[in-house]
């Protein structure tokens, strides 16, 4: 995990869940940090927890479905005021024909890659999504100093 010299470094995992050409996104609570923004489902990795265990736990806590974690897709470190987020995205799939529901999220949607552009994401998520899906909001040469980025484009 690379966060540089900051007060706090938070490791966050997110799931890219695709179903029939649509991707699952969730809306953050309307209260707290980055309120109301959209993101791929996931959350913080607890101390001593693996990325896979954290992703399974966080997706279940947010939208009530069990997932199989597949391959790594991207990694990005983004610096916010006073803390940094090390964001790691994995492909995942929902198990046993379960359907997402709002549990600990404001809302969720199934959207096409082209529709992702219509939903505001937090800066770290937006830059990674732009690169994964080929959008032009955050081009690699616009990355701020000290920001690390590794990405595998979505096929």
N, C-alpha and C positions, 0 to 999 in steps of 0.2 A: 504494500500500500504506500503510495507516494502522496504526501500532503504538504511537504515543505515545513517551514517554521510557522506554525499557527497555534492558537490557544487550544483548539479542539479539532480532532479529525474524526469524522463519522464515516464508517463504511456502510454503504447502502447497496442492496441488490434489487433488481427489477426483472420482471418476467415479460418477455415478448411472447404473447400467446396469440396465435393466428388460427382462425377458424373460417373456412370457406372464403378466403380473401379479405377477411376483416380482422382487426387487431383490437384486443381488449385494453381499454384505458380507464383509469379511475380518476375521480375528482377529489382533490384534497379537501379536508374540512374547511368550512368558511371562517374558522377561527384558528389562530396560530400561524406559524411560519409558512410563507408561500400559500396563503389561504386562497382556496377556490381554483388553483391551477390544476391542470391535468397531468397525468403521468402514467407510465406503465405500472401495474400493480407490484408492490414490493415494500421494502422498508429497511430499517436499521438491522445490522448484524450485531447481536449481543456478544459480549466478551466470551471467548471460548467456543462460540458457535460457528459451524461451517457455513459457507455461502449457501449451499444446497439446503441445509436445515433451516436457515433463516428465511430463504425464499419460500419454501413450503409453508412455514409458519405464518409469514407475513401475508401471503396471498390468501390463505385460509381465513386469517383474522379480518382481512379487508373485504373479501367478496365470497367467502364461504365455500370455496371449492378446493379440492386436493389437486396438486399438479405433479407431473413428472418433470424434473429439471433436465434439460438436454444440454446443448453445447453453448459455450461462451460466445457472445457476439460483440461486446464492446466494453471498454473500460475508460472512464474519464474522471479526472480530478478537477474539481471546480472550487475556486476560493470565493467565499462569501465574507462579509464583514465579521471578523472575529472567529471564523471557523471554516473548515474545508470539508467537502464531501468527496469521497472516493466512490464513484458510482460504477457498478458492474452490472451489465445486462446479459441475461441468459435467455435462450429459447426455452420455452416450457409448453406443456400441453395439459389440458384439463383431463382428469381421469374419470372413467365410468359415466360418460354422458351427463355429468353434473352441469347445472346452469348457475352462473354467477348471480348473486343478489347483494344488495347493499347491506353490509354489516358494519364496517368501520371505515366508511368512505362517504362522501356527500352524494356521489352518483357514479355510475359506470356507463360506458358505451362500447359498442362494437363499431369500429370505423375502418374504412379502407385507408390504404397508405396515402392516397390523395386527400382524404378528409382530415388527416392528422394536422395538416396545415391550418385548419380552422379552430384548433383548440390550443389555448396558451399553456405552455409547459414551463416549469422552472428552468433557469438558464442552463444548468448542467444537462438536464434531460433534453432540452430543445436542441442544443448543439449536437448531442449524440444522435438524436432522432434525425436531424437534418442530414448528417453524414450517412447514417444507415440507409435512409430512404432516398437520398439524393436531392434533398431540398437545398435552397440557397441562402437560408437565413444566417447560418454560422459556418462560414468556410474555414478550412483548416488554417489558413494564413491569418485569420482574425483571432486566433486563440491568444489569450492574454499570457504574459510572461509567467513562467512557472506552472502552467497548466499542462497536464499530461493527457494524451489521448491515444487510445488504441482502438481500432474499429475493424470489423469485418462486415462488409455491406450485405444487406438482405438480398438473397437471390431473386 
